[in-house]
């Protein structure tokens, strides 16, 4: 990266600014510069796009996104200690990096770049990653404000995102992602690529929105998936009993002896619409 953009190596930046990763913020800094470029490339063409990044930390991924030609980057960073390091990146790319100090869970992402083509690329903090993804899957309007999501999670979460029926990882998250997006696992990232190394392998997942997903009320879909997967080892007639049980399943034309993990996304949508 130093050769790519002329900025100091990330290890030097972290040392100079005293940026030890904070467990409470879910921080693990990604220092492998080949990997940061690989993540940025996975997002697809970014030259004419605004890229939103969450949790940039010392700016490794931010630098890769800018070096690959993003029109501009809007980075949301909660840790004030990282702001001086990010200011150096901003000075190196005048007018192309906007850093917002704040909590991503309280950020109105749709208001950040109205009318612009947006891609979201982020090495998400482990403790808020899943909730942020769900928020991006359930914006006020659909198709959403973003063209793609390229996100890093713990591998187990990535497996849940891309899981389909009859997979042990299949659950509410897999149904939600399968309903509104085409999601695939791009590649794994080993613990030693990070400082400090996490105890688990990470995975980069790429999601693109389905323009016209099956018609369905979001709250109904959440209710049926919560009930069905809340007792996933039981037959559906038992697990969705509180929602109408066998009568509900009959309206949706679903065998009451089946279990939640055998239902396709389309069948869950039928169940939600029957509710």
C-alpha positions, 0 to 999 in steps of 0.5 A: 500500500505504501507503494500504491498510495505513498502513505506510511505503512499501516503498522507505523500509523497504528504505532504512531497514533497509539491505536491498540484495538479495543475489544469493547468496540469489536475492533480488529484492524486489517493490516494485510494490504493485499487483502484490503485491495481484494475486498475493495475489488470484490465490490465491483466497479467503484470509480463513479460511486460513493462508497460508505464504510463503517468502522474504518479504524486506521484506514487500511480498507479506506486507502484501498477503496480510494486507491482503486478510484472511488469517487468519494468515501464516507466513513463512519467511525465511532472511535475518536482515537482513529480520527487523526490517522483518517485525517492524514488519508483525507489530506492525501485524497483532497475532497474524496474522504468524509469522516463522520464521528458517530455510531453506525447504528444511529446513522441515517445511511439513506441521507448520506448520499441521496441520488448518488450510486452507493456501494457499502464496503466494510470490515464490520465491527463484530458486535454490530455487524449483523444488526447493521446488515438487517437495517440495510436489508429493511430500508424505508423503500425498495430497491434500496439506496445501495447497489451492493454490500461487500462486508466482512463478518465472522465466518459463522455469520457469513454462512448464515447469510448465504445459507439456503434450506436444508443447511444447518446454518439456515435461519432467519438471517438466511431467509431475509437475505435470500428474500431480498438479495443474491448473496455469496461468500467471496473468500475467507480471511485468516485470523493472522491477517488482523491485529490483534488476531481474532479467535475465528476465521472471517469471511467476506460476503457480497450481496446485491439487491433483487429489484423485485423480491416476492411481495411480502409484509416485512413484519409478518415475515419476521414473525413467522421466521422467529416462531419457526426457527425459535423451535427449529427442531419441532414440527411446524404445527408446534413451532407456529402454534401461537400464530395459528398453527395448522390453520395457518399452514393449511392456508399457506399449503405447507405440510404441518409435519415439516420443520423450519429448516426445510422451507424455502424462502418462497414458502416462508413468504407464503406463510407470512402472506397467509398470516 
